[in-house]
Structures are given as C-alpha cells and as structure tokens.
Amino acid sequence: MKIIVNWDYDRPDLMKAFAALKDDFRMVFLFKNQQPASGAESIFNPGDVIYWNSFQSPYQLLAAVNPDKIIFHDIESFLQVGLNIAAQNKGIKTMVMEHGLRGSYEVDIALQRLNTPASDTIELEKDPDPQTVSGIGFYLRSFRMRNILSARRFLRFPFIRRKYGLAAGLFKAPFRLREANLYINFTLHNASYILKRDHIQPGKVLPIGNPNFDEIFAFFNSNKKETGNYFLLIDAPYCEQSIFGMKKEVKAAFYRKLNEFCLEKNAELKIKLHPHSYHADYLPADPNMEYLRECNTARYIASAQGCFMINLSTLSPLAMYYSKCIYFNSGINPYDKDLAENRYLPAYDFNTFSPAELEFTESSAAQKDAIKKAYLYATDGKATERLKQILLH
C-alpha cells in the first residue's frame, strides 16, 4: 500500500510512528515547497520525498505518485485543501493525523483576537502556507464540475482564509470538500480543536493515543523506576517567544524561588529547558540547580520527587499521570485553559507564590482517570499498532 504523508519529516520526534511502520507501507513524504539546495533530506531514501512546487496541479501530483491513501498533518493551506479535494474526486481516502495537544479554546482565542487591538508583545499567528499565487493556482485547479454544488464555498474560501488568518479563517469558511474522510487523534478531548474549527462530526474521529509515547509507556510499565533526590521543572519559553513577553528577571526570580523550595527539602532542582531556551543568557547559576537540554525527559519525570509545570506541553500529561505535580499559572498563556480551569493538580500563582506554601499531593483515582481520558487515551503502548490497523483498512 502506498501512502502520501504530508508531514514534517525533519523532526525525529514526530517521525517515530512512521519509522516504526516503514516496512509495512510504502510512504512518500510531502512537506517542503522545493528541494533544499544541498539536495539532502533526512528521510528513509531520496525516492520517498516529493515537493509541492514540482507539480502545477493536485491531479498531476496524484498521477505521479498514484497513492492509495493520504495522511495530512492538517488540511489548512491552499495546497493541502487543493490536494484533499482532488483526492476526494479521485476516490482516494484522506486522513488527518494530530501531532500535538489542542483544544477548542484555541478557536475562541483566535476569534477574540480579531476584535482585540494587537499588543506590541503579541506575535502574529504564523501561517504554514505563504498563500502564494502558485498555491492559490494549485487550489483552484482542484475544482471539477462534480463539485458544482460547493462552488460558492470553494470560491469564497480563499478570501475568508486570507482575511481572517488560520484558525479564525478556517472556522469561518467550512465546506465539505475541505474535510478528510477520517481524523486520527490522541483523544476525543484533544480532537475538540479540529471538531470546532472545521465543524467536523465526532463520528469522523478515531482516538488512538500518542504513538510517540509507546516506548515511554513500556518504560513506565516496566517498574524499573528509581526515585531521585530532585524536583523537576518542565519549562516553557516565556521569555524567548514574543507572544508571551515575559521579562528575563521575572523568569530568573521564579527559578530562584523554586530552588529555595528544593533547598528546604534538601533536594536538587532540575529544569528541563524548552529548545528555544537552550542558549538563554538569564539562567541563574547555582550548584543546586541543573539545566537539562537534550535528554530522556520521561526518565527524569519517573524519578522526580515531584514535577513543576508552567504550561501544557506534550509531556505534561505524562508528568500529571505518573508523578506528583504542581501547576503555576503565569496569567500570560491563554492556551493553558485546560490546566487553569480543570483541577487536575494543585495550582499556584506564578508571580506571588511563596516557596513555603507549596505542597505536592497525590492525584486521586478520579483525577488520573480524567487525565488519561483527556490526554492519553491508553497507557498500553500500542498507539502505533492501532494506527497501523487503521491504515490497513
């Protein structure tokens, strides 16, 4: 079976499931507009990569590859929508596979920002497709007479999409031809973003868990964990990204207060930095503090006496499920709505908390069930196998 995979194949963390299935399917990867100048690609072999700009129309692309199915990371750009429409017209099954934590509140935030003057510290939403003339042409060439009943929505879509941006534009311009046949997601809760943004019916969503967690669950289920004498902070780039605009001295003061708590417990503070912060110049130097960069974060979560969290990252559900956790609400991250509103774990104010008041507590069975349902789906380490079975049928 041959599958076109519209996926960021330069990211090893997102390629684990496809690497595991490379002997079961012939996968042709499509992500970049054109071949890099070096000609080199970090993929299984050069014949498995194609480029958008190599094709004038989606039908030319489909004729060149002749796929049985297509997996998209999303259907949001003109190129992706055009390919989806052409595939539907040719009877080729299309799927969207989620790769990160999402929530319906993201759509609400995008709509609210349409009516809110932008602050100097707000970073404009980045569009995955530059909306070039060639991209629009590729999209327009997908239309066929069999699509005539959707003609008005088809012609309206480019104007709405360009006027309102990504999430808000897609929410305001839904139409059936933009929908995939199937949406593969971590959980139904995680699918709430795509369900709301694209007006998808829940029956189109199949939850499988996160394939990237399969090896991690095998480790957690092995009972080989050892408790270390440290607490772990799963950090966020609140200074590095202008959308947040946190001052460096505020972040440094936060680290010092956490370290004060750890010193009182005669324990170390380990900080798993976000990649954007690997070269930060404001990290306080202290013999009791260690900054982690490239590492097996799951093993640090497993051995920590407790975990501090300041945002909802991909690894957060693992910490919430397998460790004692505390959440610090910074008040500057609207995408932390799940953590701020759902009492999965103790919450403190990022700016005003006192180290002496911090208290870790065990999550109840009901809380763990809620965390599992919302973010993990299952802890059996078989998400990749579930994905394989979906692709086979």
N, C-alpha and C positions, 0 to 999 in steps of 0.2 A: 504494500500500500504506500502510495506517495502522498506526502502532506506538505503543503507550503506552510511555513511557520514564520509569521510576521513578529519577530522577537529580537530583543537586544542581545545578540549573541556575543558581544564583547564583555558581558558581565557574567563571570563564572558563578556568582551566587544565584543568578536567575536561570542558569543553564543545567542545573543538576538533574532535573526530571528528564530533559531531552537527551542528556548524555546517557542516562540510565536506559533510555528506550531506543538508542541509536541502532541497535541490532534488530529491533522489531519492526521499524518503519524506515522508509526512505524519506528523509526530511530535507527539504530545500528551504533555506533561510532567506528571508527578505526583510531588510530593515533600513539600510542606508540608501540615500539617493543615488550615489555613484561609488565606484570602486576607489579605495584610498590610493593616493599617489604611489605608495610603496608596493601596492599590488598584493600585500599580505593580509590575510584575515585569520583571526583566532577562532577557527571552526574545524570541523572534522576533516574536510578536504575542500579545496577550492571549487570543485564542481558543485558543491552543495550551497552556494551563495549566488543570489541574483540581486539586481539593483533596480529601483523604481525607474530611474532615468533611461534604462535600456529599452523601455517599452513606451510606445506612443498611446496605447490604449490598454485597458484591462483584458480585453479579449486577445490581444497579441501576447500578453503575459501568460494567460491561461493556455493558449495554444502551444507556447514554447515549453511549458512545464507539464501540462496535462495532469494536474493533480486530482486525487480522489477527494481530498478534503483540504480546508484551510483553517489554521489556527491564528487568530489575531490576539495581540495583547490588548487591543481596544479597537473600536471602529469609530474614530473621531475625526480623522483628517480627510480631506477630499480624496486623497489617494486610496485610503482604506475603504471609504464608503463606495468609491467607484469600483474597486475590486470586489467588494461584497455584492454589489448589485449585479455585476457581470457573472459572478459565481452562481447567484440565485437564478439568473436567467439560463445558465447552462446546466442547472440541476446539481451543482457541486455543493456539498454540505459545508457550512461555515460555523465556526465556534469562536467564542471569546473566552480566553483563559486569564483570570485575575492573577496579579503578581504582587499585590501589596494590600495593606489594611485600608479599608474605605468605609464610608458611612454616608447615609442620606443627607446628613447635616452639611456635607460639602456643597451640595446643590443650594441649600438655604444660604450658606455663606456667600456663594458666588452671586446669587440674586440680590442679596442685601448690598453687596459692594457696588452693584450697578447704580444704586441710588445714594451711595455714600461717597463724598469727596475723598479722593485718594490722599493719604498722608505721605509726607516725604520719605517715611521709612517703609512704606509698603512697596513690595516688589510686585510688578505686574505679572499676572499669570502667563507662564510661558506656553506657547503654542507648539505642539510637536510637529506641525506641518507649517512651513513658511507661507502657505497659501499662494504659491507662485502661479503664473499663468499656465505653466505646464501641468501643475497639479489640478487646476480647475479644468483644463482641457481633458486630462485623463478622466476626471469625474464625469464631464459632460458626454464623453464618448461611451459611457456605460449604458446610456439610455437606449431602449428599444421600444418598438410600438406596443409590445405586450405590457409595457409599463405605463401606458397612456393614462390609466386611472389615477396614477400617482404623479402625473406631470406637474400639477400645480405645486405640490410639496417638493418635488425634485428641483424645480426651478427656484423656489423660494429659499431652499436650504442654504445655498452659498451666501446669500445676502444676510440672513439671520446669523449664520455661523461667524461671518467676518465682523458683523456689527457688535455682537454680544460676547464673543470670545468662546472659550472652550466649554466649561460646564454649563454656564447660563445659555449659551448659544445652542448647545445640543438639547437642553431641556426645552427650549422654546421652539425647536424645529424638529419634532419627531415625525418619522414616517416609516411605514412598514419595510420599505426596501433597504433601510439602514440597519435593520435588525438581523442578527445572526440566527441560525437555527437553534443554537444551544449556547448557554453561558455556564462555564465551569468555574466554580468559585470555592474559596476556603469554606465558607459557611453561608447560610441564608442571611444572617445578620450582616456579614461582610458584603453580600450582594445588594444590600439596601441602596447603595450608591447608584449602581447601574440600573436597578429597578426604577428608581425615582427619576434619574437623569434622562433615561431613554424610554420611559413609560413601558417597560417590559413586563409581561405577565410572569408571575412567580413560577408557573409550570415550566418555563424555559430554563430554569436554573437547576444545575446539579451540583451540590456541595460534595467535596472530596477531601477537605483538609488541605494543608500546605505541603506539597511534595518536598520542599526544602527542609522540612522538619523530620523526614523519615529516619535519617541516621541519628538525629538528636533524640528522638523518642526511643530508639533502640538503646542509646546510652542511658537515658533516664530509667528505662525499664530494666536495665541490667543490674541495678542495685550495687553498682561499683562506686557510688559517690562517697566522697570523704568531706567532712566539714573542715573548712579552713578558718583561720583566725582573722577574718576580714569581713567588711561590708562592701558591697558593690554598687556603684552608681552607673546606671545606663544613661549616658549623657545625650544631649541634643545640641545642635549648632545655633543656639540662640543669639550668639554674637556675630557669627560668620554670615548668616543669612539676613539680608536687609528687611525681609518681610517681618522679622521679629524685632530687630533693632535694639537688642539688649546691650547695655554698656559693659565693657570688659571688667570694670571694677566691681560691678554688681555680681557678675558670674564668679569672679575670684572670691568675693566675700561669701558666696553660697558654698563654694568648695571648703573654705576655712571653717565654716560653721558645721558642716558635715564631719570634717576632720576632728573638730572639738568633741562631737558626739562619740566618734570612734575612739579617741584617746581616753575618754571616760570609761569606755568598755574594754580598754586595753587591747584594742583591735586595730588593724590597718584599714585604710580607706583605699580601695582600688576604683579607678574611674575608667570605664570603657568609653573612650572618646568616639564621637562621630567622625567619619573620614574627613569631613570638612574642617574639623578641629585638630587634625594631626599635627599641623605646624603652627598652632596658635602661640602667640607670644605673651599671653597673660596668665598662664598656668602657674599657680603658686608652687614654689619648691619647698618640700617638707619631707623629712626622712620617713614619715609615717604615711605618705601618700605615693601611690604608684599609678602612672597613666598607661593604660592599655591601648594598643592600636590594633594591628593585625593579630588576632588571637582567636582561640576557640571560646567564644563568649558563653556558650551553653555550659561548658565545664566550670567556668567561673560562677555562673548562676547556681549550679548544682552544689558547689562547695561553700557558697557565701552564707554567713550567719543571717543575712537579710539583704534585700535589694532596694535601692532608692531609684525612683523613676520620676522624670520631669516631662515626659511626653509619651504618646502611644506610638511606639516603634514596632517593627515586625517582631522583634524578640520580646517585647513586653509581655505578651500572653504566656510565654514560657516561664518568665520570672513570676508572674502572677499566679500561675498554676502550681509551680514546683517549689516556690520559695516564699518566705515572708516578705512582704513588700510595703513600702510607704510611697505615696504619691505627693509631689509638691506641685501645686497649681500656680503657674507663673502669671496667669491672667493675660498673657500675650499670645497664646496659641489657641485660636478658635477651633482647631482640628482635634483638640483634646476633649471634645464634648462628651465622649463616652466615659472617660475617666472622671471628669468633673461632675457628671450627673448620675452615674451609676456607682453605688457604693460597693465596689468590688474589694477595696482595700482602704486603710486609713489615709486621710488626706490632710495636708497642712499647707499653709500659705507660704509660697516660695520666699517672699521678702521678709515676713515678720515672725517666722517660727523661731522658737528657742530650742537649742540642742537638748536641753534638759527635759523638754516635754515630749520628745519623740518616743514612740512606743510601737514596737512591732507586735502584731497579733497573728495568730493562725487564722487562715480563711476557713470559714465553715464549709461543710459539705455542699450546702446550697449555693454558696458563693463560687466554689470550684466548679460546680455543675454549670452555673451561669457563664463563667469564664470560658469553659470548654465549649458550650453551645455557641457563644458569640464569636469566638476567635479560632478555635482549634478543630472542631467537629469530632475528631477522634484522636486518640493517642497511641494507636496500634502501629504506626509507622508504615501504613500501607496506602498512602495517598497516591504514590506513583503507580501502584498496581491498579488502583481504581481509575486513574487517568488512562492507563493502557487499555482497560476493558471498554471505556467509553470510546476511545479511538478505533477499536476493532469493530465496533458495531455502527 
